[in-house]
Structure formats: structure tokens, C-alpha cells
Amino acid sequence: MKSPVAYVVWYGNWTGNSGVVLIEKFLAGIGSTSWWGMATQYTNGSNITFGQSTYDNYSQGTNLNQSMVFAIVTKAISSQALPFNENGIYFVLTSFDVNETEFCTSACGWHSYDLATKLIYSCIGNSELQCPQSCSVQQTSPNGNFGADAMASVIAHEAMEATTDPFMNAWFDSNGEENADKCAWTFGKLMRSSNGAYYNMIVGGVQFLIQQNWNLFIQNCSLF
């Protein structure tokens, strides 16, 4: 995908949650990091930017499936809360009280697309109360917001894959794994924050623990 733009629907209850600022800062800065620079090794890869966000107060309830996630995205676009952008990646980020069919069972997040509209969208769950040990490798977060810190790592993973394999027919290996899948839940060289949590990247002046990505040049997992 050329010049991808990240849009966010904050779904559920995010009132007063510092995760909104943390994740939007992360999305605004990740495209200028050496980690994201690996996207340019791929035919469809280029730098990502952050567009804008909106809120959705449980329009599809608290138990979602993929079609309902897509309905959340189309509602945001049809209401003009978010623009339609053929280069957009639309993230539905759910609050801790929202369930999604795959979340905590087979995935911590996923990306997909709609054939008719060519919309690319993703759903990332907040694992703070539902499955903290399944979707995070540490129980102390570098920024004091367990849910958002864990989500940032999954957002990066899905954003990278949605960029290099937007319609599930671009880059994947002989086993069907996309580039970020090949390095899922590996983190490379770690550092310690002042509260004892681990991190491996600084984005926008904020510490994050982000999964590695497959580096085509060295044929291995890497942070840069």
C-alpha cells in the first residue's frame, strides 16, 4: 500500500483513558522510525502517517464479530466522522469491556478488507481485564496503561501487515505467514523503564515494547 494513513475508531468507553493519547502519539510517530523503515523493503511498503480519530459509543453493542467491526468503520465514514481514503487503514480499538469473536481466543488483533469498497480495516482488543497474559508479555507496562501499551504492539504488527499485504495477495511466505507473523511475540534487545517494565522502542518520546518484523535484507527478525 502506498502512503498508508491510519484512522482510529475508539470503540466503547475511552473516557479519561490515557491510552488515547499514547496510541495516537504512537501512530503519529511510528512511520518515521527505523522499525517502520523495514516496510519499504517490500513492494507495497511505504511510510505510514496518522490521519484522525473518532469515537463510537457501542453502536454495535459489546459483543462483536467481523461484520460488525466493518459496520463500525462504514458508520464512521458515512457519517463523515472519518474520511474515505483508499490508502486508509481503519483501526477499531475496543475498550476493555468489549468482546470480539477472535479476541483472546485465536488472535489479539487482525486486519482484513472489503472486496466491494476496498476498505482495509483492523480490530484490536484491549486485553487489560479479559486476557492480560495472552496478549501481553509483561504485566507492568512502561507507560502505566497496561491495555494501551499491549495494544500498541499489536497495532504495529497489524499495520505493517496491512501495508505490505493489504488484500491478502501480496507478501507472505511459503507457509502463508505475513512479515510480522514471522516475528510475532519476539522483541529483540530490551531496555528497562524507570518502573521496571521492558521497552525496545521510543516513539514520539514515549517508550513502547513492540514486536519485531521480518527484515528482508538480513532474512531475520529485526527492530530496524
C-alpha positions as CSV (number, residue, x, y, z in Angstrom):
1,M,0.0,0.0,0.0
2,K,1.4,3.4,-1.0
3,S,1.3,6.2,1.6
4,P,-0.9,4.4,4.2
5,V,-2.9,6.6,6.6
6,A,-4.0,5.2,9.9
7,Y,-7.5,6.2,11.2
8,V,-8.9,5.2,14.5
9,V,-12.4,4.5,15.8
10,W,-12.2,4.5,19.6
11,Y,-15.0,2.0,20.3
12,G,-16.7,1.7,23.6
13,N,-15.8,3.7,26.7
14,W,-12.4,5.5,26.4
15,T,-13.4,8.5,28.6
16,G,-10.4,9.7,30.6
17,N,-8.2,6.9,29.4
18,S,-4.6,7.9,28.8
19,G,-4.4,5.2,26.1
20,V,-6.0,7.6,23.6
21,V,-3.1,10.0,23.8
22,L,-0.5,7.2,24.0
23,I,-1.7,5.3,20.9
24,E,-2.4,8.4,18.8
25,K,1.2,9.6,19.6
26,F,2.5,6.1,18.7
27,L,0.6,6.1,15.3
28,A,1.8,9.7,14.6
29,G,5.4,8.7,15.1
30,I,5.9,5.1,14.1
31,G,6.2,5.9,10.4
32,S,9.5,7.8,11.0
33,T,11.2,5.0,12.9
34,S,13.7,2.6,11.6
35,W,11.3,-0.2,12.6
36,W,8.8,1.0,10.1
37,G,11.5,1.6,7.6
38,M,11.5,-2.1,7.0
39,A,8.2,-1.7,5.2
40,T,10.0,0.0,2.3
41,Q,11.8,-3.3,1.7
42,Y,8.5,-4.7,0.4
43,T,6.9,-3.9,-3.0
44,N,3.8,-2.5,-1.4
45,G,5.5,-0.8,1.6
46,S,5.9,2.9,2.3
47,N,5.8,5.2,5.4
48,I,2.6,5.4,7.4
49,T,1.0,8.6,8.8
50,F,-1.8,9.2,11.3
51,G,-4.9,10.7,9.9
52,Q,-7.6,11.3,12.6
53,S,-9.8,9.5,15.0
54,T,-13.4,9.4,16.2
55,Y,-15.4,7.8,19.0
56,D,-18.2,5.2,18.8
57,N,-20.3,4.7,21.9
58,Y,-21.2,1.0,21.5
59,S,-23.2,1.3,18.2
60,Q,-22.8,-2.5,17.7
61,G,-23.0,-3.5,21.4
62,T,-20.3,-5.2,23.4
63,N,-20.1,-8.5,21.5
64,L,-18.6,-8.0,18.1
65,N,-17.8,-10.2,15.1
66,Q,-16.0,-9.2,11.9
67,S,-19.1,-7.9,10.0
68,M,-20.0,-5.7,13.0
69,V,-16.4,-4.3,13.1
70,F,-16.8,-3.4,9.4
71,A,-20.2,-1.8,10.2
72,I,-18.4,0.4,12.8
73,V,-15.9,1.5,10.2
74,T,-18.6,2.2,7.5
75,K,-20.7,4.2,10.0
76,A,-17.7,6.4,10.8
77,I,-17.1,7.1,7.1
78,S,-20.8,7.5,6.1
79,S,-21.3,10.0,9.0
80,Q,-18.2,11.8,7.8
81,A,-16.6,11.4,11.2
82,L,-13.7,9.8,9.2
83,P,-12.9,10.4,5.5
84,F,-12.9,7.7,2.9
85,N,-9.3,7.1,1.9
86,E,-8.3,4.3,-0.5
87,N,-5.0,4.3,1.3
88,G,-6.5,4.2,4.7
89,I,-6.1,1.5,7.4
90,Y,-9.1,1.9,9.7
91,F,-8.5,0.6,13.2
92,V,-11.3,-0.2,15.6
93,L,-9.8,-0.1,19.0
94,T,-12.1,-1.6,21.6
95,S,-12.3,-0.7,25.3
96,F,-11.7,-3.3,28.0
97,D,-15.4,-4.3,28.3
98,V,-15.9,-5.2,24.6
99,N,-15.6,-8.7,23.2
100,E,-14.8,-9.7,19.7
101,T,-15.2,-13.2,18.2
102,E,-11.4,-13.8,17.7
103,F,-10.1,-11.7,20.5
104,C,-8.4,-13.6,23.4
105,T,-9.1,-16.9,21.6
106,S,-7.3,-17.0,18.3
107,A,-5.9,-13.5,18.0
108,C,-5.1,-10.3,19.8
109,G,-5.9,-8.4,16.7
110,W,-6.4,-8.8,12.9
111,H,-6.7,-7.0,9.7
112,S,-9.0,-7.6,6.7
113,Y,-10.5,-5.8,3.7
114,D,-13.9,-5.4,2.0
115,L,-13.8,-6.5,-1.6
116,A,-16.6,-4.2,-2.8
117,T,-15.3,-1.0,-1.2
118,K,-11.6,-1.9,-1.0
119,L,-11.6,-0.6,2.6
120,I,-8.8,-2.0,4.7
121,Y,-9.7,-2.3,8.4
122,S,-8.5,-3.9,11.6
123,C,-9.7,-4.7,15.1
124,I,-7.5,-4.6,18.2
125,G,-8.8,-5.6,21.6
126,N,-8.0,-4.3,25.0
127,S,-6.6,-7.2,27.0
128,E,-6.3,-5.5,30.4
129,L,-9.1,-7.4,32.0
130,Q,-10.0,-10.1,29.5
131,C,-6.7,-11.9,28.7
132,P,-3.8,-10.0,30.1
133,Q,-1.4,-12.9,29.9
134,S,-2.4,-13.9,26.3
135,C,-1.9,-10.5,24.6
136,S,1.0,-9.1,26.6
137,V,4.4,-10.5,27.6
138,Q,4.6,-8.3,30.7
139,Q,2.2,-7.3,33.4
140,T,3.9,-4.0,34.2
141,S,3.6,-1.5,31.3
142,P,6.2,1.2,30.5
143,N,3.5,3.9,30.5
144,G,1.3,2.8,33.3
145,N,-1.5,1.9,31.0
146,F,-1.5,-1.9,30.5
147,G,-4.2,-2.1,27.9
148,A,-2.9,0.6,25.7
149,D,0.8,-0.5,25.9
150,A,-0.2,-4.0,24.9
151,M,-2.4,-2.8,22.1
152,A,0.4,-0.7,20.6
153,S,2.4,-3.8,19.9
154,V,-0.5,-5.5,18.1
155,I,-1.4,-2.3,16.3
156,A,2.2,-2.1,14.9
157,H,2.0,-5.8,13.9
158,E,-1.3,-5.4,12.0
159,A,-0.4,-2.0,10.5
160,M,2.7,-3.5,9.0
161,E,0.9,-6.5,7.5
162,A,-2.0,-4.3,6.2
163,T,0.6,-2.2,4.4
164,T,2.7,-5.0,2.9
165,D,-0.2,-7.4,2.2
166,P,-3.4,-5.2,2.1
167,F,-5.6,-7.5,0.1
168,M,-4.1,-10.8,1.3
169,N,-2.4,-11.4,-2.1
170,A,0.9,-9.6,-1.8
171,W,3.7,-10.6,0.6
172,F,3.5,-13.8,2.6
173,D,5.9,-16.7,2.8
174,S,5.5,-20.3,1.7
175,N,3.7,-21.1,5.0
176,G,1.2,-18.3,4.5
177,E,2.7,-16.1,7.1
178,E,2.8,-12.4,6.6
179,N,6.0,-10.5,7.5
180,A,5.0,-9.5,11.1
181,D,3.7,-13.0,11.7
182,K,7.2,-14.4,11.2
183,C,8.4,-12.4,14.2
184,A,5.3,-12.5,16.4
185,W,6.0,-12.1,20.1
186,T,9.7,-11.6,19.6
187,F,11.2,-8.4,20.8
188,G,14.9,-8.3,20.3
189,K,17.1,-6.1,22.5
190,L,15.3,-4.9,25.6
191,M,15.7,-1.9,27.9
192,R,14.2,-1.2,31.3
193,S,12.0,1.8,32.1
194,S,12.0,3.5,35.4
195,N,9.1,1.4,36.7
196,G,10.9,-1.9,35.8
197,A,8.9,-2.5,32.6
198,Y,10.7,-3.5,29.4
199,Y,10.7,-1.5,26.2
200,N,12.6,-1.7,23.0
201,M,11.5,1.5,21.1
202,I,11.0,5.2,21.7
203,V,8.3,6.7,19.6
204,G,7.4,10.4,20.0
205,G,9.4,10.5,23.2
206,V,7.4,7.6,24.6
207,Q,8.7,4.1,25.5
208,F,7.0,1.1,23.9
209,L,7.6,-2.7,23.7
210,I,6.9,-3.6,20.1
211,Q,7.1,-6.9,18.3
212,Q,9.9,-7.3,15.7
213,N,9.3,-7.5,12.0
214,W,10.8,-9.6,9.2
215,N,13.8,-7.9,7.7
216,L,14.1,-8.9,4.0
217,F,17.7,-7.7,3.7
218,I,19.0,-9.9,6.5
219,Q,16.3,-12.6,6.3
220,N,15.7,-12.4,10.0
221,C,13.6,-10.7,12.7
222,S,14.7,-7.2,13.5
223,L,13.8,-4.0,15.1
224,F,15.4,-1.9,12.4
